[in-house]
């Protein structure tokens, strides 16, 4: 599939320069068609009966296989969730953190990760990385590790600055369990799990899937307690009431996912072009260069696909709203005063030109 053919699959691109996949990715025509077809199938079959439930199990299995292939994981190491936040809650709650334990994170994390950490009884140590060069982030994080540290939990790509954290090096240096928030990485940049312990996937962002859809990679499922069991994570309930989880990471499946959303996600994953990473990196570099001529950039060169910058005024939210009125979808980042453009493989040179004109 050529770039022009792939881009033409997204109706929103006919109206907008869509630069906000860091929140939600655009939906393609095949994705929407798959959702409509599955919704019609469910209504016609009454959402009941053995044949219908078997179709649901098969759909979940196919989606799990596709996500596992995408991140290079064994299929039995992938749980289906609704979001990255679900994945973070599953890991943190199952880790049995206690008072006196410590968790290390950064000052540039999303509430989807900070919420589970803050609700745990552990003490959270925060590495200051927002104002440091990207190359100094690893050392800043390692400096916060103490003998009481039980878990390191942080993003692969920071949702504010767009900087890439070398999570594999972090695991190698500390030997500690690492929970990675992959919301801004999976689908945007190549991901290598290596020896990482936990890696979350947000399918409605860079993978252009419907919401709410997500996944969680768990390297050793049997080593993490299933603290949030659901109907779909249960193998059986024994006569004495004992909970027996499913084998592998399916023991962490986070409940029911609407079948139209799963069908749409399957279509979205099948439609990902092989050249997506190279194209997205090229457009992020082009976007960064164009904005640098007029604005102060936050994101350094050669990072991921997010480009954050300081607008000329003092109201970033108003600037984002005005950009929308001009046909450009970006977002303002709360409490920073920054604007953020998300450059996907569907982004065009014209989209970048429209962005610069809209925010100038």
FIZA-858267 format. One record per residue (C-alpha): residue in three letters; x, y, z. Coordinates in steps of 0.02 Angstrom, whole numbers, padded with zeros to 5 digits, always signed. Example, Ala and Ser with C-alpha at 12.3 -4.5 7.8 and 13.67 -1.06 7.14 Angstrom:
2
ALA+00615-00225+00390 SER+00684-00053+00357 
//
This chain:
360
UNK+00000+00000+00000 UNK+00069+00170-00049 UNK+00070+00320+00067 UNK-00066+00405-00034 UNK-00177+00249-00028 UNK-00150+00226+00158 UNK-00185+00408+00201 UNK-00344+00406+00097 UNK-00417+00276+00217 UNK-00444+00410+00351 UNK-00595+00524+00327 UNK-00539+00649+00458 UNK-00386+00693+00354 UNK-00500+00763+00220 UNK-00546+00904+00340 UNK-00410+00920+00469 UNK-00224+00915+00492 UNK-00242+00781+00625 UNK-00096+00796+00745 UNK-00163+00722+00906 UNK-00134+00534+00901 UNK-00052+00557+01071 UNK-00231+00568+01134 UNK-00330+00470+01003 UNK-00274+00409+00834 UNK-00383+00436+00680 UNK-00503+00297+00631 UNK-00493+00223+00457 UNK-00636+00173+00344 UNK-00594-00014+00362 UNK-00594+00006+00551 UNK-00763+00090+00553 UNK-00834-00036+00430 UNK-00774-00181+00539 UNK-00856-00102+00691 UNK-01021-00078+00599 UNK-01017-00255+00531 UNK-00984-00332+00702 UNK-01117-00224+00783 UNK-01244-00283+00654 UNK-01188-00465+00679 UNK-01212-00450+00867 UNK-01386-00379+00850 UNK-01439-00509+00723 UNK-01375-00652+00832 UNK-01445-00583+00992 UNK-01278-00580+01087 UNK-01309-00753+01155 UNK-01294-00938+01118 UNK-01143-01051+01100 UNK-01102-00999+00922 UNK-01103-00815+00964 UNK-00994-00836+01118 UNK-00873-00942+01019 UNK-00859-00800+00892 UNK-00814-00683+01034 UNK-00680-00801+01099 UNK-00607-00816+00924 UNK-00608-00627+00901 UNK-00519-00599+01066 UNK-00392-00733+01019 UNK-00355-00653+00851 UNK-00332-00481+00928 UNK-00217-00551+01062 UNK-00112-00637+00929 UNK-00095-00478+00827 UNK-00042-00374+00976 UNK+00084-00506+01030 UNK+00157-00508+00854 UNK+00164-00317+00852 UNK+00270-00305+01010 UNK+00368-00466+00981 UNK+00297-00562+01128 UNK+00234-00740+01152 UNK+00045-00736+01139 UNK+00024-00811+01313 UNK+00113-00660+01387 UNK-00018-00534+01327 UNK-00175-00483+01423 UNK-00317-00385+01345 UNK-00364-00224+01435 UNK-00458-00064+01401 UNK-00311+00055+01417 UNK-00137+00088+01481 UNK-00215+00142+01646 UNK-00291-00032+01665 UNK-00120-00110+01636 UNK-00038+00002+01765 UNK-00173-00038+01893 UNK-00156-00225+01861 UNK+00032-00223+01891 UNK+00039-00104+02038 UNK-00106-00186+02130 UNK-00034-00359+02100 UNK+00139-00313+02158 UNK+00088-00314+02342 UNK+00181-00154+02384 UNK+00190-00116+02569 UNK+00231+00034+02679 UNK+00419+00055+02676 UNK+00434-00005+02496 UNK+00486+00122+02366 UNK+00439+00147+02184 UNK+00540+00258+02067 UNK+00457+00359+01931 UNK+00483+00527+01843 UNK+00406+00700+01853 UNK+00339+00682+01675 UNK+00215+00540+01696 UNK+00033+00531+01646 UNK-00102+00518+01781 UNK-00142+00345+01712 UNK+00019+00286+01793 UNK+00034+00411+01936 UNK-00139+00368+02001 UNK-00101+00183+02035 UNK+00068+00228+02109 UNK-00005+00362+02222 UNK-00143+00246+02282 UNK-00018+00112+02333 UNK+00057+00111+02509 UNK+00233+00126+02440 UNK+00336+00285+02446 UNK+00355+00358+02272 UNK+00524+00433+02228 UNK+00520+00553+02081 UNK+00664+00582+01962 UNK+00666+00757+01889 UNK+00684+00736+01701 UNK+00572+00870+01626 UNK+00700+01010+01631 UNK+00851+00900+01594 UNK+00919+00851+01424 UNK+00855+00684+01363 UNK+01029+00608+01378 UNK+01029+00639+01566 UNK+00864+00552+01603 UNK+00937+00380+01634 UNK+01060+00440+01764 UNK+00927+00546+01849 UNK+00814+00394+01868 UNK+00951+00277+01929 UNK+01000+00406+02060 UNK+00830+00384+02142 UNK+00852+00197+02165 UNK+00884+00140+02343 UNK+00893-00030+02430 UNK+00707-00011+02465 UNK+00659+00009+02282 UNK+00545-00132+02226 UNK+00483-00064+02061 UNK+00527+00065+01929 UNK+00374+00130+01838 UNK+00386+00256+01697 UNK+00348+00295+01515 UNK+00448+00239+01365 UNK+00405+00404+01280 UNK+00361+00550+01395 UNK+00190+00619+01350 UNK+00244+00798+01388 UNK+00418+00819+01315 UNK+00413+00677+01188 UNK+00583+00617+01248 UNK+00626+00432+01240 UNK+00680+00346+01401 UNK+00804+00202+01373 UNK+00698+00079+01471 UNK+00801-00071+01418 UNK+00960+00008+01486 UNK+00868+00051+01646 UNK+00823-00132+01671 UNK+01001-00187+01632 UNK+01081-00062+01752 UNK+00967-00089+01902 UNK+00905-00268+01882 UNK+00740-00211+01958 UNK+00566-00247+01891 UNK+00515-00112+01767 UNK+00337-00064+01724 UNK+00333+00031+01559 UNK+00191+00145+01508 UNK+00191+00117+01320 UNK+00050+00237+01278 UNK+00160+00350+01170 UNK+00275+00216+01100 UNK+00182+00064+01034 UNK+00134+00102+00856 UNK+00240+00259+00850 UNK+00417+00190+00867 UNK+00491+00015+00861 UNK+00477-00075+01028 UNK+00594-00211+01092 UNK+00535-00292+01253 UNK+00699-00380+01292 UNK+00706-00416+01479 UNK+00571-00289+01525 UNK+00444-00356+01649 UNK+00284-00262+01609 UNK+00236-00158+01458 UNK+00068-00075+01429 UNK-00013-00043+01261 UNK-00140+00093+01221 UNK-00225+00036+01061 UNK-00330+00191+01032 UNK-00180+00304+01007 UNK-00043+00266+00880 UNK-00121+00101+00827 UNK-00278+00196+00772 UNK-00394+00074+00859 UNK-00563+00113+00937 UNK-00578+00155+01121 UNK-00569+00082+01248 UNK-00442-00048+01193 UNK-00273-00093+01263 UNK-00156-00232+01314 UNK-00026-00279+01443 UNK+00132-00382+01419 UNK+00187-00481+01572 UNK+00352-00573+01558 UNK+00316-00694+01701 UNK+00127-00700+01727 UNK+00132-00828+01867 UNK+00246-00714+01969 UNK+00118-00573+01979 UNK-00035-00590+02089 UNK-00202-00567+01998 UNK-00268-00434+02116 UNK-00409-00376+02001 UNK-00490-00536+01936 UNK-00633-00527+01813 UNK-00753-00651+01737 UNK-00640-00672+01586 UNK-00482-00698+01688 UNK-00553-00843+01789 UNK-00514-01023+01746 UNK-00631-01087+01880 UNK-00705-01054+02050 UNK-00681-01204+02163 UNK-00821-01270+02277 UNK-00734-01191+02426 UNK-00734-01023+02336 UNK-00550-01026+02287 UNK-00509-00924+02133 UNK-00410-01016+01998 UNK-00341-00896+01866 UNK-00320-00936+01683 UNK-00145-00989+01629 UNK-00026-00858+01562 UNK-00064-00673+01550 UNK-00248-00707+01513 UNK-00265-00712+01703 UNK-00254-00522+01694 UNK-00384-00495+01557 UNK-00477-00342+01616 UNK-00657-00392+01590 UNK-00772-00375+01442 UNK-00718-00278+01288 UNK-00858-00228+01169 UNK-00851-00338+01015 UNK-00868-00193+00890 UNK-00715-00113+00970 UNK-00618-00276+00957 UNK-00669-00299+00775 UNK-00617-00121+00736 UNK-00451-00147+00823 UNK-00419-00305+00723 UNK-00448-00208+00562 UNK-00338-00064+00621 UNK-00194-00182+00662 UNK-00212-00269+00495 UNK-00201-00101+00407 UNK-00036-00042+00482 UNK+00089-00010+00341 UNK+00262-00087+00351 UNK+00344+00083+00327 UNK+00251+00171+00468 UNK+00398+00199+00585 UNK+00512+00275+00455 UNK+00376+00389+00390 UNK+00323+00447+00564 UNK+00503+00486+00612 UNK+00527+00583+00451 UNK+00372+00689+00480 UNK+00415+00721+00662 UNK+00585+00786+00607 UNK+00503+00894+00475 UNK+00378+00962+00601 UNK+00515+01000+00726 UNK+00619+01093+00597 UNK+00470+01196+00538 UNK+00417+01246+00714 UNK+00597+01286+00766 UNK+00598+01431+00644 UNK+00466+01522+00746 UNK+00448+01443+00917 UNK+00549+01380+01065 UNK+00548+01191+01058 UNK+00535+01077+01209 UNK+00567+00914+01117 UNK+00746+00879+01066 UNK+00795+00812+00897 UNK+00795+00625+00860 UNK+00668+00578+00993 UNK+00496+00502+00959 UNK+00344+00566+00863 UNK+00283+00698+00986 UNK+00341+00878+00960 UNK+00307+00996+01105 UNK+00338+01183+01094 UNK+00302+01347+01183 UNK+00171+01457+01099 UNK+00201+01643+01087 UNK+00055+01687+01199 UNK+00020+01638+01378 UNK-00139+01535+01347 UNK-00096+01370+01264 UNK-00274+01305+01281 UNK-00340+01454+01184 UNK-00206+01429+01052 UNK-00257+01247+01031 UNK-00439+01299+01015 UNK-00396+01428+00882 UNK-00293+01298+00788 UNK-00445+01183+00787 UNK-00550+01321+00711 UNK-00419+01332+00574 UNK-00426+01146+00538 UNK-00278+01087+00643 UNK-00299+00967+00789 UNK-00163+00976+00921 UNK-00173+00984+01110 UNK-00113+01092+01252 UNK-00022+01007+01394 UNK-00096+01048+01566 UNK+00009+01149+01688 UNK+00151+01171+01564 UNK+00096+01309+01446 UNK+00154+01200+01300 UNK+00072+01140+01141 UNK+00100+00965+01073 UNK+00091+00900+00896 UNK+00081+00712+00866 UNK+00158+00661+00700 UNK+00098+00495+00633 UNK+00138+00397+00476 UNK-00018+00476+00399 UNK+00049+00653+00426 UNK+00085+00751+00268 UNK+00199+00897+00227 UNK+00041+01001+00202 UNK-00016+00956+00379 UNK+00146+01028+00448 UNK+00124+01187+00347 UNK-00054+01206+00411 UNK+00006+01181+00589 UNK+00137+01318+00579 UNK+00013+01438+00499 UNK-00122+01399+00627 UNK-00016+01430+00781 UNK+00083+01578+00713 
//
